[in-house]
Amino acid sequence: MIRSGRGLRRIVAAIVLASALAGFLWRLPVPPQAGTAVLRTIATGLRAPLAVAALVVLLTLLFGRVYCAALCPLGVLQDAIACPARKKLGPRRNAKRLRYSLLALTAGAIAAGWHLPAQWLEPLTVFGKLAAGLLLPFYAGVARATGLPPPAGNGAPTASGLAVGAAALLALAVLALWRRRFFCTALCPVGTILGLLARHGVMRLRLNPSDCVRCGKCVAVCPTGCIDLAGATLDNERCVRCMNCLAVCPRDAVVWYAAGRRGAAPATPRHGDADPSRRRFLIGLGGTALVSAALARWLKPGGVAPLAAPPAAIYPPGAGSAVRFAAACTGCLLCVAHCPGRVLRPGNSAAPIVHLDYTRGMCEFNCRTCSTRCPTGAIRPIGLAAKQRCRIGMAVFHPSRCIAVVEAVHCGACAEHCPTGALRMVQHEGHPCPVPELDEALCIGCGNCSYPCPSRPERAMTVRPVPIQTLADDPVERLKRPALPPPEADEEWLI
């Protein structure tokens, strides 16, 4: 175990998977991932996330796809699903055309401001759909029924979240039980890029023909099917460095070698003067660039632009605008799981991306968790002062539903909960009860007025979405404005 490194890989993988699950269930930090780090840089312009991607690239160039083996929670989850089956595997067809095509499609869509392929192919996003959409509500229900410690995350189930999570888990389980790491070697765009890098890495694995006895033990345990005994080859592009072959080989025929080292491996290709692997690498990159540019132009003649967002939805503070958020959000649901106010909900038929639902909660005034935890940068990180003035919607008062107007009942719940002072209760002549009055300049659309409103079946205070998030007036600065001149006569005093 020590010689092969498989034991260490399993320990690291278990820690990563446990950390990722704890991140969704108990609002802890999720291990940073390469794919979302690149998306975060694209969405926000920040360079710091690129450090994660650069570290993964460096690790891959040195040792191959160790990231896929132990640092990607979705990859580790596939191993966990397939492990009990103990299915013996064999060499499999190299699905190069499929993975290169999906990489080109994903890159082109992102360049065009369309994240639909990434919503189902980016590893952390897929993991988040099943963790937050399915596992978190399931565990919350079990905890309530059995008395186990409840999760800190938002475990309120939704039909759309359960459906998407179940679909993601079912698809992943079928692929894992059928072909173990088929998702990693044929579908995942991050894995495809890392595979291209690993093909030209420094340290590689190979079969030593002089020691190999063709027993087939390495082939039986290889999750990617990258070992071909007939040709005595090991495909480093597909190999995810699980170290299984090193652990089971009775003759130590699977060995590490340094690329370019004399006598370690064939230095030149068998046919022709050009290196076909390098040629395929360059052709793949060129094709990806061409498809990306063509797709971007097809979606928006004259340049790259994001697609339109669905209307009638309120998005988290920091989303910027409906158009930008729809183009950047992959639906990983990490913000939904971490929302203390439980107001963020997964996309549904009315609003296909993450949005706020004020029938379930309200956006807490002193919270900016979603903007600090969003892994893709779809929700920009903003300071608390800016968040408290960020207008994500506009309150709307419906007098025909208000119990203070219709039933003459003293209420004021909306004004009591408004954190910016945008609502106040005003006594009108001829009416027995004060009624709400809205100052739109101070309203940020947080829903603190709508959620506690007692009017049913429809609330008297609702919030309408705004297409672009702007800053509302500063309540403190409003109080500093010059006071009204004093009254000229005693009868004009209000108190």
N, C-alpha and C positions, 0 to 999 in steps of 0.2 A: 504493500500500500504506500509505504514511504517512497519506494523507488519510482512508482508510476506517477505519484502525485494525485491519484484519484481520491484518496481520502481527504486531502486538503481541499480539493475542488468541491467535494460534497459538503464539507463544513462551511465553506464560504457561501456556497449556493443556498444552504439552509438558512444562514443568517440573512442573506439578501431577501429570500422569499418571506421569512418571518418579519423582516423590517418593512417590506412593502405592504404586507397584510395589516400589520400594526398601524402603518401610516393611514390606511383607509378606515380602519375600525376605531382607532383611538386618537386620530388627529395628530399623529406624529410625523416628522419629516420623512418623506419617501426617498429612497436612494436615487440620486440623480441619474438620468439616462441620456444616452447619446442622441437619440432621435429627437426627443423633446427639447434638448439643449440647443440643437440647430434651429428648430422651429421657434424657440424663444428669441434667439438672436434675430431671426428674420422678422418676427412680429414687433419687437421692441427696439431693435438697433443696438442693444447692449452687447458688449463683447465678452463680458465675464462668463456667460454660459458656454462660450466656445472652449473654455478651458477644459470642461468635461469632455466635449467631443474630441479635443486635441489629445487628451490623455488616453481615450479609448483608441484613437487612431495610432498613437505611439505604441500602445500595448499590443495592438493587432499587428503592426509592422514588425514588432520584435518576436512575438510568440504565437501569432495566429489568433483565431477567434475565441480567445479565453473569455472575452466579454459575454459571448453567447452562451458559454458553458456555465458560468457561475455568477455573472453580474446582472443579467437580464432576468427579472422576475417571471416574465412570461415563458422564457425558455426553461427555467427551473421548474415552473408549474407543469409544463409538458412532460418533463422527466418524471415528476411525481405522479402524474396521471397514468403514464405508461408503465411505470415500474412494477405495480402488482401483476400486470398481465404476463410478464416474463416471456414475451413473444420473441422467438428467434428470428432474426432478420437476415437479410442478404443484400448483395450489391443491387443498387437501384439505378434506374436511368437518370442521367443528369439533365434536369429540367432547366437548361440554360435559357432557352428562348422565353419560357414563362417568367422566370425571375427577372431577366433583363427587360422584358416588356412591362412588367409591373413596376419596376424601378423607373423606367422612362415615363410611364403614365403618372406615377406619384409625383415625380419631380416636375413634370410639366404642369400638373394640376396646382401644385404649390406655387409655382412661378406665376400662374394665372390667378392666384388668389382663391383657389378652390380646394378645400381640405377634405373632400369626400373620400378619396382613396386612403388618405392618412387616417381617417376615422375608423377604418377597418383593417389597416395593415401596420400602423405604427404600434410597436409592442406595448408600451406603457398605456396607450389608449385602450387597446383591447383588454389588457389586464384590469384597467380601471372600470371598464364597463361591467365585467363580471364580478369584480370585488365590491364596488359601490352599488351597482344596480341589483345584484343578486345576493352575494354572500353577506353584506352588511345588514340588509333587512332580515335575512334568514337568521343570522346570529342574534339580532335584536329580538326577534320573536321567540327564539329558543331561550334567551336570557330571561325574558319576562315570564315564560312558562315554568322554568326550572329554578329561578332564583340565582342564576349565574351573574357575575358582574356585567352590567350592561355596557355596550360600546359607547364611547364618547362621541363617535361620529353620528351623522344624521341617518338614523336607521329607519325613517319613515318610508314604507314601500310605496312605489308608484307602478301603475300598470305598464307604462312605457319602459321604466327602468328594469322591472322584472323581466319583461319580454326580451329586451336587448341583452341583458345579462345572461339569461337562459340560452339565447341563441348563440352568444359568444362562447359560453362554456360548452354547449353541445358541439359546436363546430370544432372547437379546440380539442375536445375529448375524442371525437371521431378521427381527426387527423393524427392525434398522438397515438391512439391505439392501433391505427392502420399503418402509419409510417413514422412514428416517433417524432422526429424533428423535421417533418416535411414542411411545416410552416416556415421554419428558419432557413431552409435551403432552397425553397421554391417560391415563397410568397412574400416574405418580409423584406422590404426595401433596405432597411438598416443592415440586415444580414447579408444582402447582396453586395452592398458597398464594402462591408468588412471582409467578405469573401474575396473580392477583387484585390483588396489590400493584402490579405493573408497569402494569396497566390504568389505575391512578390515579397513576402516577409523574409526576415533574417533567419529565424529558427523555424525549421519545418520538420514534418514527420515523413518517414518513408519506410517501405518494406525492404529488408535486406534479403535478396534472393538466396544468398548462400546459407542463411540460417533458417529461412522459412520452410516448414514441412507441409504446408498447405492443409493444416488441420481444420481451418475455418472458424476457430474460436473467436478471432478478432472480428470476422465478418458478422458473426451471430450477435455480438454485443454492440456493434456500431450503430448509433441512432440515426445517422445520416446516410448510411449506405455508400460511403465514399471509398471503401476498400475493395479492390478488384484483384482477387488472387490469381485469376487467369493471366492477367497482364502484370502481376506483381507491382501494382501501383496504388498509391494513396492520394486522393484528391484533396490537397490542402485548402482549396477554395471552399469546399463544402464541409470540411472537418471543423467541428466546434470544440475540439480539444477537451473532450469529456474524459480522456485518459483511460477509457475502458479497455481499449486494445492493448495498451501498455501493461495493464494489470493482469490480463488473462493469457497473454502470449507465453507459452511454456519454453520458448527458445530465445526470447528477447530479440525477435526478428523485427519488431517495430522500434525504430530508433529515431532519435533527434539528430539533425545535422544542420550545420550552418551553411546557408546559401553562399555559393561562390568558393567554398572551401575545397581545395584540391582533393579529388578522390572521394569526396563525400557523396556526390550525386552527379548525374550526367550534366556536364557544363554547357552542352549545346543540344539543340533539338535534333531529333532523329532524321527529319526530312527538311531539306532546304537550308538556306543560310539564315533566313529570318526566324525570329522566335514567334511561333504561332500564338502562344499565350499572351505575349505582349501585344501582338496585333489585335487579338480579340479584346484585350483590355482597352486599347485606344479606340477601336471601333465601337465598343460599348459606350464609352464616354461621349464620343462624337454623336452617336445615335440618340443618346439621352438628351444632349444639348439641343439637337435639331428638333426632336419631338417636343421638348419643353417650349422652344420658341414658337413652333407652329401652333401648338395648342393655345398658347397665350394670345397669339394674333387672331386665332379663330374665335376665341371667346370675346375679344375686344379689339376690333381693328384699330391699329395705330399704337398699340402698346399694351402693357400688362395692367390689369385693373381687377379688383375683387368683384365677385358677383353680388347681386342684391340680396338683402336679408329679408326674412319673412316679417310682415308687419304685425302690429298688435302684440308685442312682447316687450317686457322690461328686462334689461340686461344689467349685470353687476357693475358697481362703480369701478371705473378703469377700463371698461369695454371700449370706450371712445365713441363709437357709433354702431348702429345696427349693421351697417354694411361691413365695417372692419371686423366686428366680433364674429359675424357669420363666416367671414373668410379665414379667421385665425383659430377658431375653436374646433378642436378635434373630438370633443365629447368624452374626455377621459373620466369625468365626474369626480375628480379630486376636490374641486371646489364645493360640489354638492355634499360630499362626505364630511368636509371640514366646516361647513357653515354652522355657526353656533345658533343663529336664529332660525335654522331649518326652513328658510324661505327659498333657497335655491332648489330648483327641480330639474330633472332630466328633460330633454326634448320630447315632444309628443307630436301628435298630428296637427295641432294648432300652432305650435312653436317648435320647430324641429331641432333647435339647439337649446342649451342651458339657459334658463330664464328664472325670474322671480315670480312667485305665486303668493300673493298677500292673503289668500284664504288660509294658508298654512303657517304663516309667520310674518315677520317684518325684518327689514334690514337694520341691524343694530347700529346705533349712532357711533359708538366707540369701537367698532370692529372694522378691520380691513384684511381679514384672514384670507379671503378669496384672492385678493390681489397679490399677496405675498406667497401663496402656495401654488398658484397656477403654473404648471410646468412648461406650457407652450408660449406664454406671454400674451395669450388672447385677452387676459385681464391684466392690464399694465399695472405694475407696482406703483402705488401712489401713497403719499404721506397721509397721516390721520387728518391734519388740518384741511388738506385738499379733498379728502374723502367726505368730510363733514359738510362740504359745500358743493359736492358733485351732484348735479341734477340728473338723475336717471329717469325721472318721470315728473308728472305734474298732477297734484291732487285735484279731484273734481268733487264738488259738493252737490248732492241731489236732494233738494228740500222736500220733495214728495215722499222720500223714504225716511227722513229724519224724524225720530220720535219726539224731539223737542218741538218740531213744527207741526207734525200731524197729531200727536197725542198730548202736546203741552206738558211733556215730562222733562224735568230738569236732568240734563245729561252732562255734556261737556267732555266725554271721554276722549274725543279726537284732539281737542285743544290741550287737555292735560298731558297727553302722550307726545305731542309734537315737539321734537327736540330743538327746532330752530326758531320757534315762536311765529311760524307762518300762519298758525290758526289761533284765533281768539274768539271768545264768546261775547257777542254784542246783543244788548237789549234793544229791541225795536219797539217803537210806540205802538200800542194796541195789541202787543203779544205778551202773554204771561211769562214766557221763558226766554232766556238768551239763546241765540242761534249762532252756529259757526260762521265766521267770516275769514276768508283766505287772502293772505298777502302772497301773490304768486312770485314776487321777487325773492322771497325767503324760502319758498318751497323747494325741496330737493327730491320729492317723490319716493321717500324711504318706506312708506307704507305704515309708519307708526300711528297714523290716524285711521287707516282703513282696517287693520287687523283687529283692534279692540272695539270697533264700532258695534254696538249691540243690535242694530237694526237688522231684521231678518224678514223675508228670505234674501233680500238684497241689501247690501250695506249702503248707508247714506254717503260714506266717503269712499271713493275709488281712486285709482291712480291710472292715468293714461300714459302710454309710452311717449318718449321723445326720440326723434331720429338721431340727434347728436347730443352727447352729454356736454353740458356747459357748467360753469360755476355760478351758483346762486349768490345773492348779496350776503355779505358778512353780517350776521346778527349783531355782533359786538360793535362794528362800525356804525350800524344803523342806530344803535343807542347813543352814540357819540354825536349825532347830528344836533344842531341847535334846537332848543326847546321852543314851543310856541310862545308868543308874547303873553304876558299876564293879562287877565281880564281887566277891563276898565271899571266895572261896577261889581258890587258884592253879589248881585243876583246871577252873575255869569259864572261864579265859581261852581265847580261840579261836586266839591266835597266841603 
